[in-house]
C-alpha cells in the first residue's frame, strides 16, 4: 500500500475512533488491511500532525491538529498560551515554556505551525509532559520570541 493511501486511512481512523495507543491504531489499520511498522506509523503521525493529547475527560488519545492559515495558527497559539502557560524563560538561544501538565506537545505544535513566521521565527521545538523548548537562531531571537509571547500573555 502506498504512503498516501495509508495516511488517508490513518486520518479516517483517528476521526472515527477513540484511539489511545499505537497498538490500538495498528489494530485498526490491520482491519483495513494495512500492515506497518511502529517507526512508519510514528512518521505518519508526525507528518499528519496527529498527536497524543488529553480529551475533555482527561484520557490520552490521538487527535489531529488542524492545518490553518498563519492568522488562525497565531490565534490558536495565543489561546493555548493563555490557557496552559505557567512561565516563559530564556537561556541563551532557547526559550523554555512551562505548561500545565500534559500540554507540552500541544503548545509545541502551535509554535511549530508558526516556525518561519516573524517574530516567532524559531528553528524548532522539543516538548515534554509540561515543558516546551523552542530553539532560536541566536540569543537576540530568543529574547524577541520570549518578549513576543509574554506580551501576548499580558494582553489576553
Secondary structure, 3 states (H helix, E strand, C coil): CCHHHHHHHHHHHHHHCCCCCHHHHHHHHHHCCCCCCHHHHHHHHHHCCEEEEECCCCCEEEEECCCCCHHHHHHHHHHHHHHHEEEEEEECCEEEEEECCCCHHHHHHHHHCCCCCCCCCCCEEEECCCEEEEECCCHHHHHHHHHHHHHHHHHC
